[in-house]
Amino acid sequence: MFERLSRLAWSFKREITVYRMVLRDPRTPRAAKYLLAAAVGYALSPVDLIPDWIPVLGQLDDLLIVALLVWLAVKLIPREIVENCRQRAEREI
């Protein structure tokens, strides 16, 4: 169990490092950067489309909107950039 959690934590750390590198890469399209910024902004914003005090729907809209924005951003980033950053992250970590 501990080993599995350790691998999961390492994987999460690697992916955060990868996407931090992707955002800093000058080849990353601006639209992808804006979408990721919007996802972070919406996740941290106190303003929601559906208020969080409404059971299930309040949290579900946050999850869906943030996931959709991140998915769209990842689709706009060329695979070569992600793979290059993933290799650099492997060496860095």
A tleap script that builds the chain and sets N, CA, C and O, in Angstrom:
source leaprc.protein.ff14SB
mol = sequence {
  NMET PHE GLU ARG LEU SER ARG LEU ALA TRP
  SER PHE LYS ARG GLU ILE THR VAL TYR ARG
  MET VAL LEU ARG ASP PRO ARG THR PRO ARG
  ALA ALA LYS TYR LEU LEU ALA ALA ALA VAL
  GLY TYR ALA LEU SER PRO VAL ASP LEU ILE
  PRO ASP TRP ILE PRO VAL LEU GLY GLN LEU
  ASP ASP LEU LEU ILE VAL ALA LEU LEU VAL
  TRP LEU ALA VAL LYS LEU ILE PRO ARG GLU
  ILE VAL GLU ASN CYS ARG GLN ARG ALA GLU
  ARG GLU CILE
}
set mol.1.N position { 0.826 -1.191 0.000 }
set mol.1.CA position { 0.000 0.000 0.000 }
set mol.1.C position { 0.869 1.254 0.000 }
set mol.1.O position { 0.641 2.172 -0.788 }
set mol.2.N position { 1.879 1.293 0.896 }
set mol.2.CA position { 2.758 2.450 0.972 }
set mol.2.C position { 3.523 2.643 -0.330 }
set mol.2.O position { 3.718 3.770 -0.786 }
set mol.3.N position { 3.955 1.533 -0.924 }
set mol.3.CA position { 4.694 1.601 -2.190 }
set mol.3.C position { 3.821 2.168 -3.301 }
set mol.3.O position { 4.283 2.962 -4.121 }
set mol.4.N position { 2.585 1.763 -3.322 }
set mol.4.CA position { 1.654 2.254 -4.339 }
set mol.4.C position { 1.409 3.759 -4.181 }
set mol.4.O position { 1.385 4.492 -5.170 }
set mol.5.N position { 1.228 4.215 -2.948 }
set mol.5.CA position { 1.049 5.643 -2.690 }
set mol.5.C position { 2.306 6.430 -3.049 }
set mol.5.O position { 2.229 7.549 -3.555 }
set mol.6.N position { 3.451 5.836 -2.782 }
set mol.6.CA position { 4.714 6.479 -3.106 }
set mol.6.C position { 4.859 6.649 -4.615 }
set mol.6.O position { 5.274 7.709 -5.083 }
set mol.7.N position { 4.522 5.622 -5.371 }
set mol.7.CA position { 4.574 5.706 -6.845 }
set mol.7.C position { 3.595 6.741 -7.362 }
set mol.7.O position { 3.915 7.495 -8.280 }
set mol.8.N position { 2.408 6.783 -6.782 }
set mol.8.CA position { 1.395 7.747 -7.195 }
set mol.8.C position { 1.864 9.173 -6.916 }
set mol.8.O position { 1.682 10.058 -7.753 }
set mol.9.N position { 2.460 9.401 -5.761 }
set mol.9.CA position { 2.975 10.724 -5.412 }
set mol.9.C position { 4.101 11.125 -6.362 }
set mol.9.O position { 4.164 12.274 -6.800 }
set mol.10.N position { 4.980 10.194 -6.678 }
set mol.10.CA position { 6.084 10.479 -7.607 }
set mol.10.C position { 5.531 10.808 -8.993 }
set mol.10.O position { 6.005 11.739 -9.643 }
set mol.11.N position { 4.550 10.063 -9.440 }
set mol.11.CA position { 3.937 10.297 -10.745 }
set mol.11.C position { 3.264 11.667 -10.797 }
set mol.11.O position { 3.378 12.390 -11.787 }
set mol.12.N position { 2.567 12.012 -9.725 }
set mol.12.CA position { 1.904 13.315 -9.649 }
set mol.12.C position { 2.937 14.439 -9.693 }
set mol.12.O position { 2.748 15.433 -10.395 }
set mol.13.N position { 4.025 14.281 -8.947 }
set mol.13.CA position { 5.087 15.282 -8.925 }
set mol.13.C position { 5.698 15.434 -10.310 }
set mol.13.O position { 5.971 16.552 -10.749 }
set mol.14.N position { 5.912 14.325 -10.997 }
set mol.14.CA position { 6.484 14.363 -12.344 }
set mol.14.C position { 5.565 15.106 -13.307 }
set mol.14.O position { 6.031 15.940 -14.084 }
set mol.15.N position { 4.272 14.816 -13.266 }
set mol.15.CA position { 3.330 15.465 -14.180 }
set mol.15.C position { 3.221 16.960 -13.915 }
set mol.15.O position { 3.116 17.748 -14.855 }
set mol.16.N position { 3.245 17.358 -12.651 }
set mol.16.CA position { 3.235 18.789 -12.323 }
set mol.16.C position { 4.480 19.448 -12.910 }
set mol.16.O position { 4.397 20.533 -13.487 }
set mol.17.N position { 5.620 18.801 -12.765 }
set mol.17.CA position { 6.868 19.330 -13.317 }
set mol.17.C position { 6.790 19.414 -14.837 }
set mol.17.O position { 7.222 20.403 -15.429 }
set mol.18.N position { 6.245 18.384 -15.466 }
set mol.18.CA position { 6.116 18.366 -16.930 }
set mol.18.C position { 5.281 19.547 -17.402 }
set mol.18.O position { 5.700 20.267 -18.307 }
set mol.19.N position { 4.117 19.761 -16.815 }
set mol.19.CA position { 3.248 20.822 -17.301 }
set mol.19.C position { 3.737 22.207 -16.896 }
set mol.19.O position { 3.400 23.193 -17.551 }
set mol.20.N position { 4.519 22.298 -15.839 }
set mol.20.CA position { 5.171 23.568 -15.525 }
set mol.20.C position { 6.186 23.903 -16.622 }
set mol.20.O position { 6.292 25.050 -17.054 }
set mol.21.N position { 6.931 22.883 -17.064 }
set mol.21.CA position { 7.890 23.077 -18.151 }
set mol.21.C position { 7.177 23.406 -19.464 }
set mol.21.O position { 7.635 24.249 -20.235 }
set mol.22.N position { 6.064 22.739 -19.706 }
set mol.22.CA position { 5.294 22.983 -20.926 }
set mol.22.C position { 4.822 24.433 -20.964 }
set mol.22.O position { 4.888 25.078 -22.011 }
set mol.23.N position { 4.350 24.944 -19.845 }
set mol.23.CA position { 3.875 26.329 -19.805 }
set mol.23.C position { 5.007 27.327 -20.026 }
set mol.23.O position { 4.779 28.403 -20.577 }
set mol.24.N position { 6.195 26.993 -19.614 }
set mol.24.CA position { 7.341 27.888 -19.802 }
set mol.24.C position { 7.947 27.771 -21.193 }
set mol.24.O position { 8.695 28.655 -21.612 }
set mol.25.N position { 7.644 26.712 -21.908 }
set mol.25.CA position { 8.221 26.490 -23.228 }
set mol.25.C position { 7.665 27.514 -24.221 }
set mol.25.O position { 6.448 27.669 -24.325 }
set mol.26.N position { 8.531 28.211 -24.947 }
set mol.26.CA position { 8.047 29.225 -25.889 }
set mol.26.C position { 7.278 28.633 -27.069 }
set mol.26.O position { 6.552 29.356 -27.752 }
set mol.27.N position { 7.425 27.333 -27.320 }
set mol.27.CA position { 6.703 26.703 -28.437 }
set mol.27.C position { 5.258 26.375 -28.095 }
set mol.27.O position { 4.470 26.055 -28.985 }
set mol.28.N position { 4.901 26.449 -26.825 }
set mol.28.CA position { 3.529 26.152 -26.396 }
set mol.28.C position { 2.596 27.252 -26.903 }
set mol.28.O position { 2.858 28.435 -26.685 }
set mol.29.N position { 1.512 26.869 -27.575 }
set mol.29.CA position { 0.576 27.882 -28.092 }
set mol.29.C position { -0.027 28.738 -26.978 }
set mol.29.O position { -0.297 28.253 -25.880 }
set mol.30.N position { -0.229 30.001 -27.278 }
set mol.30.CA position { -0.796 30.915 -26.292 }
set mol.30.C position { -2.191 30.487 -25.860 }
set mol.30.O position { -2.559 30.640 -24.695 }
set mol.31.N position { -2.963 29.953 -26.792 }
set mol.31.CA position { -4.332 29.530 -26.454 }
set mol.31.C position { -4.307 28.477 -25.351 }
set mol.31.O position { -5.147 28.507 -24.452 }
set mol.32.N position { -3.360 27.551 -25.409 }
set mol.32.CA position { -3.246 26.516 -24.378 }
set mol.32.C position { -2.886 27.142 -23.035 }
set mol.32.O position { -3.412 26.737 -21.997 }
set mol.33.N position { -2.002 28.116 -23.053 }
set mol.33.CA position { -1.616 28.794 -21.814 }
set mol.33.C position { -2.814 29.534 -21.218 }
set mol.33.O position { -3.026 29.506 -20.006 }
set mol.34.N position { -3.596 30.197 -22.076 }
set mol.34.CA position { -4.774 30.926 -21.592 }
set mol.34.C position { -5.821 29.968 -21.017 }
set mol.34.O position { -6.448 30.267 -20.001 }
set mol.35.N position { -6.006 28.822 -21.666 }
set mol.35.CA position { -6.978 27.851 -21.171 }
set mol.35.C position { -6.552 27.295 -19.806 }
set mol.35.O position { -7.384 27.138 -18.912 }
set mol.36.N position { -5.270 27.002 -19.651 }
set mol.36.CA position { -4.787 26.506 -18.360 }
set mol.36.C position { -4.916 27.583 -17.284 }
set mol.36.O position { -5.266 27.282 -16.143 }
set mol.37.N position { -4.636 28.825 -17.641 }
set mol.37.CA position { -4.798 29.921 -16.685 }
set mol.37.C position { -6.267 30.068 -16.294 }
set mol.37.O position { -6.582 30.314 -15.130 }
set mol.38.N position { -7.164 29.916 -17.271 }
set mol.38.CA position { -8.599 30.003 -16.979 }
set mol.38.C position { -9.033 28.863 -16.063 }
set mol.38.O position { -9.862 29.068 -15.177 }
set mol.39.N position { -8.484 27.666 -16.263 }
set mol.39.CA position { -8.828 26.523 -15.421 }
set mol.39.C position { -8.394 26.772 -13.976 }
set mol.39.O position { -9.156 26.531 -13.040 }
set mol.40.N position { -7.178 27.251 -13.808 }
set mol.40.CA position { -6.681 27.537 -12.461 }
set mol.40.C position { -7.496 28.669 -11.841 }
set mol.40.O position { -7.881 28.597 -10.675 }
set mol.41.N position { -7.754 29.706 -12.621 }
set mol.41.CA position { -8.530 30.834 -12.120 }
set mol.41.C position { -9.932 30.433 -11.704 }
set mol.41.O position { -10.416 30.865 -10.658 }
set mol.42.N position { -10.587 29.614 -12.509 }
set mol.42.CA position { -11.939 29.179 -12.172 }
set mol.42.C position { -11.930 28.288 -10.935 }
set mol.42.O position { -12.818 28.384 -10.088 }
set mol.43.N position { -10.928 27.424 -10.836 }
set mol.43.CA position { -10.851 26.529 -9.675 }
set mol.43.C position { -10.637 27.316 -8.376 }
set mol.43.O position { -11.150 26.931 -7.325 }
set mol.44.N position { -9.889 28.403 -8.449 }
set mol.44.CA position { -9.588 29.180 -7.250 }
set mol.44.C position { -10.581 30.303 -6.998 }
set mol.44.O position { -10.606 30.872 -5.907 }
set mol.45.N position { -11.387 30.623 -7.980 }
set mol.45.CA position { -12.320 31.740 -7.872 }
set mol.45.C position { -13.497 31.415 -6.950 }
set mol.45.O position { -14.009 30.295 -6.970 }
set mol.46.N position { -13.923 32.377 -6.152 }
set mol.46.CA position { -15.106 32.152 -5.315 }
set mol.46.C position { -16.410 32.257 -6.111 }
set mol.46.O position { -17.476 31.904 -5.607 }
set mol.47.N position { -16.325 32.737 -7.344 }
set mol.47.CA position { -17.509 32.885 -8.193 }
set mol.47.C position { -17.690 31.613 -9.016 }
set mol.47.O position { -16.765 31.172 -9.698 }
set mol.48.N position { -18.890 31.024 -8.949 }
set mol.48.CA position { -19.189 29.790 -9.677 }
set mol.48.C position { -20.440 29.965 -10.523 }
set mol.48.O position { -21.278 30.825 -10.250 }
set mol.49.N position { -20.552 29.135 -11.553 }
set mol.49.CA position { -21.795 29.122 -12.329 }
set mol.49.C position { -22.936 28.571 -11.484 }
set mol.49.O position { -24.044 29.108 -11.484 }
set mol.50.N position { -22.645 27.490 -10.765 }
set mol.50.CA position { -23.615 26.900 -9.832 }
set mol.50.C position { -22.967 26.975 -8.450 }
set mol.50.O position { -21.883 26.423 -8.258 }
set mol.51.N position { -23.595 27.638 -7.491 }
set mol.51.CA position { -22.986 27.795 -6.158 }
set mol.51.C position { -22.645 26.448 -5.513 }
set mol.51.O position { -23.366 25.463 -5.674 }
set mol.52.N position { -21.530 26.431 -4.782 }
set mol.52.CA position { -21.056 25.196 -4.147 }
set mol.52.C position { -21.983 24.684 -3.051 }
set mol.52.O position { -21.915 23.506 -2.701 }
set mol.53.N position { -22.836 25.523 -2.506 }
set mol.53.CA position { -23.720 25.065 -1.439 }
set mol.53.C position { -24.858 24.193 -1.954 }
set mol.53.O position { -25.576 23.589 -1.156 }
set mol.54.N position { -25.036 24.115 -3.268 }
set mol.54.CA position { -26.026 23.191 -3.834 }
set mol.54.C position { -25.373 21.814 -3.891 }
set mol.54.O position { -24.369 21.643 -4.583 }
set mol.55.N position { -25.917 20.832 -3.184 }
set mol.55.CA position { -25.279 19.515 -3.110 }
set mol.55.C position { -25.038 18.908 -4.490 }
set mol.55.O position { -25.885 19.014 -5.377 }
set mol.56.N position { -23.934 18.301 -4.659 }
set mol.56.CA position { -23.461 17.584 -5.832 }
set mol.56.C position { -23.258 18.511 -7.035 }
set mol.56.O position { -22.151 18.570 -7.571 }
set mol.57.N position { -24.279 19.226 -7.468 }
set mol.57.CA position { -24.161 20.073 -8.654 }
set mol.57.C position { -23.131 21.182 -8.471 }
set mol.57.O position { -22.438 21.542 -9.423 }
set mol.58.N position { -23.024 21.717 -7.282 }
set mol.58.CA position { -22.080 22.789 -7.011 }
set mol.58.C position { -20.638 22.371 -7.221 }
set mol.58.O position { -19.843 23.132 -7.772 }
set mol.59.N position { -20.296 21.175 -6.790 }
set mol.59.CA position { -18.935 20.668 -6.982 }
set mol.59.C position { -18.756 20.071 -8.370 }
set mol.59.O position { -17.669 20.138 -8.944 }
set mol.60.N position { -19.813 19.492 -8.905 }
set mol.60.CA position { -19.726 18.849 -10.204 }
set mol.60.C position { -19.440 19.855 -11.311 }
set mol.60.O position { -18.673 19.551 -12.225 }
set mol.61.N position { -20.033 21.042 -11.256 }
set mol.61.CA position { -19.759 22.027 -12.298 }
set mol.61.C position { -18.298 22.473 -12.251 }
set mol.61.O position { -17.686 22.699 -13.296 }
set mol.62.N position { -17.732 22.602 -11.038 }
set mol.62.CA position { -16.314 22.954 -10.922 }
set mol.62.C position { -15.450 21.878 -11.577 }
set mol.62.O position { -14.560 22.179 -12.373 }
set mol.63.N position { -15.719 20.658 -11.240 }
set mol.63.CA position { -14.947 19.542 -11.772 }
set mol.63.C position { -15.044 19.468 -13.291 }
set mol.63.O position { -14.029 19.301 -13.967 }
set mol.64.N position { -16.242 19.589 -13.829 }
set mol.64.CA position { -16.422 19.477 -15.272 }
set mol.64.C position { -15.792 20.635 -16.038 }
set mol.64.O position { -15.139 20.422 -17.060 }
set mol.65.N position { -15.981 21.841 -15.555 }
set mol.65.CA position { -15.429 23.007 -16.256 }
set mol.65.C position { -13.907 22.992 -16.226 }
set mol.65.O position { -13.266 23.220 -17.252 }
set mol.66.N position { -13.330 22.730 -15.074 }
set mol.66.CA position { -11.869 22.693 -14.967 }
set mol.66.C position { -11.312 21.558 -15.820 }
set mol.66.O position { -10.332 21.752 -16.539 }
set mol.67.N position { -11.918 20.385 -15.750 }
set mol.67.CA position { -11.446 19.254 -16.549 }
set mol.67.C position { -11.550 19.547 -18.040 }
set mol.67.O position { -10.647 19.196 -18.799 }
set mol.68.N position { -12.625 20.178 -18.469 }
set mol.68.CA position { -12.797 20.520 -19.884 }
set mol.68.C position { -11.740 21.523 -20.343 }
set mol.68.O position { -11.171 21.369 -21.423 }
set mol.69.N position { -11.478 22.537 -19.540 }
set mol.69.CA position { -10.464 23.528 -19.906 }
set mol.69.C position { -9.074 22.903 -20.001 }
set mol.69.O position { -8.322 23.196 -20.931 }
set mol.70.N position { -8.734 22.046 -19.047 }
set mol.70.CA position { -7.430 21.379 -19.077 }
set mol.70.C position { -7.345 20.442 -20.273 }
set mol.70.O position { -6.313 20.393 -20.943 }
set mol.71.N position { -8.403 19.702 -20.551 }
set mol.71.CA position { -8.414 18.779 -21.693 }
set mol.71.C position { -8.212 19.540 -23.000 }
set mol.71.O position { -7.429 19.117 -23.849 }
set mol.72.N position { -8.913 20.660 -23.165 }
set mol.72.CA position { -8.751 21.462 -24.381 }
set mol.72.C position { -7.325 21.999 -24.504 }
set mol.72.O position { -6.751 21.997 -25.592 }
set mol.73.N position { -6.765 22.450 -23.406 }
set mol.73.CA position { -5.393 22.975 -23.425 }
set mol.73.C position { -4.408 21.888 -23.826 }
set mol.73.O position { -3.520 22.122 -24.647 }
set mol.74.N position { -4.560 20.711 -23.256 }
set mol.74.CA position { -3.645 19.603 -23.565 }
set mol.74.C position { -3.766 19.205 -25.035 }
set mol.74.O position { -2.770 18.849 -25.664 }
set mol.75.N position { -4.963 19.262 -25.577 }
set mol.75.CA position { -5.157 18.936 -26.999 }
set mol.75.C position { -4.455 19.942 -27.915 }
set mol.75.O position { -4.055 19.590 -29.025 }
set mol.76.N position { -4.304 21.180 -27.464 }
set mol.76.CA position { -3.667 22.212 -28.281 }
set mol.76.C position { -2.142 22.165 -28.224 }
set mol.76.O position { -1.470 22.719 -29.094 }
set mol.77.N position { -1.598 21.510 -27.210 }
set mol.77.CA position { -0.139 21.449 -27.050 }
set mol.77.C position { 0.400 20.306 -27.910 }
set mol.77.O position { -0.039 19.165 -27.766 }
set mol.78.N position { 1.353 20.603 -28.809 }
set mol.78.CA position { 1.933 19.534 -29.640 }
set mol.78.C position { 2.581 18.444 -28.783 }
set mol.78.O position { 3.224 18.725 -27.772 }
set mol.79.N position { 2.398 17.220 -29.204 }
set mol.79.CA position { 2.900 16.061 -28.470 }
set mol.79.C position { 4.420 16.114 -28.282 }
set mol.79.O position { 4.938 15.662 -27.260 }
set mol.80.N position { 5.128 16.666 -29.266 }
set mol.80.CA position { 6.589 16.722 -29.181 }
set mol.80.C position { 7.031 17.567 -27.985 }
set mol.80.O position { 8.007 17.239 -27.311 }
set mol.81.N position { 6.314 18.644 -27.730 }
set mol.81.CA position { 6.659 19.507 -26.602 }
set mol.81.C position { 6.465 18.763 -25.286 }
set mol.81.O position { 7.315 18.826 -24.398 }
set mol.82.N position { 5.351 18.064 -25.166 }
set mol.82.CA position { 5.068 17.321 -23.934 }
set mol.82.C position { 6.104 16.216 -23.725 }
set mol.82.O position { 6.605 16.031 -22.616 }
set mol.83.N position { 6.420 15.490 -24.787 }
set mol.83.CA position { 7.399 14.402 -24.666 }
set mol.83.C position { 8.779 14.942 -24.311 }
set mol.83.O position { 9.482 14.356 -23.487 }
set mol.84.N position { 9.167 16.049 -24.923 }
set mol.84.CA position { 10.454 16.660 -24.617 }
set mol.84.C position { 10.500 17.093 -23.156 }
set mol.84.O position { 11.492 16.856 -22.467 }
set mol.85.N position { 9.443 17.717 -22.690 }
set mol.85.CA position { 9.385 18.163 -21.293 }
set mol.85.C position { 9.325 16.974 -20.341 }
set mol.85.O position { 9.884 17.035 -19.246 }
set mol.86.N position { 8.659 15.898 -20.737 }
set mol.86.CA position { 8.591 14.705 -19.889 }
set mol.86.C position { 9.988 14.099 -19.722 }
set mol.86.O position { 10.354 13.678 -18.625 }
set mol.87.N position { 10.759 14.054 -20.798 }
set mol.87.CA position { 12.122 13.529 -20.704 }
set mol.87.C position { 12.990 14.407 -19.812 }
set mol.87.O position { 13.778 13.896 -19.017 }
set mol.88.N position { 12.852 15.725 -19.939 }
set mol.88.CA position { 13.615 16.644 -19.076 }
set mol.88.C position { 13.200 16.490 -17.616 }
set mol.88.O position { 14.042 16.551 -16.720 }
set mol.89.N position { 11.909 16.291 -17.374 }
set mol.89.CA position { 11.428 16.122 -16.002 }
set mol.89.C position { 11.963 14.828 -15.387 }
set mol.89.O position { 12.298 14.795 -14.203 }
set mol.90.N position { 12.043 13.771 -16.185 }
set mol.90.CA position { 12.585 12.494 -15.691 }
set mol.90.C position { 14.032 12.700 -15.223 }
set mol.90.O position { 14.427 12.187 -14.175 }
set mol.91.N position { 14.809 13.441 -15.992 }
set mol.91.CA position { 16.202 13.691 -15.612 }
set mol.91.C position { 16.275 14.607 -14.391 }
set mol.91.O position { 17.156 14.451 -13.545 }
set mol.92.N position { 15.349 15.562 -14.304 }
set mol.92.CA position { 15.375 16.524 -13.202 }
set mol.92.C position { 14.971 15.903 -11.869 }
set mol.92.O position { 15.554 16.206 -10.827 }
set mol.93.N position { 13.975 15.041 -11.914 }
set mol.93.CA position { 13.488 14.413 -10.686 }
set mol.93.C position { 14.381 13.243 -10.385 }
set mol.93.O position { 14.173 12.547 -9.391 }
savepdb mol mol.pdb
quit
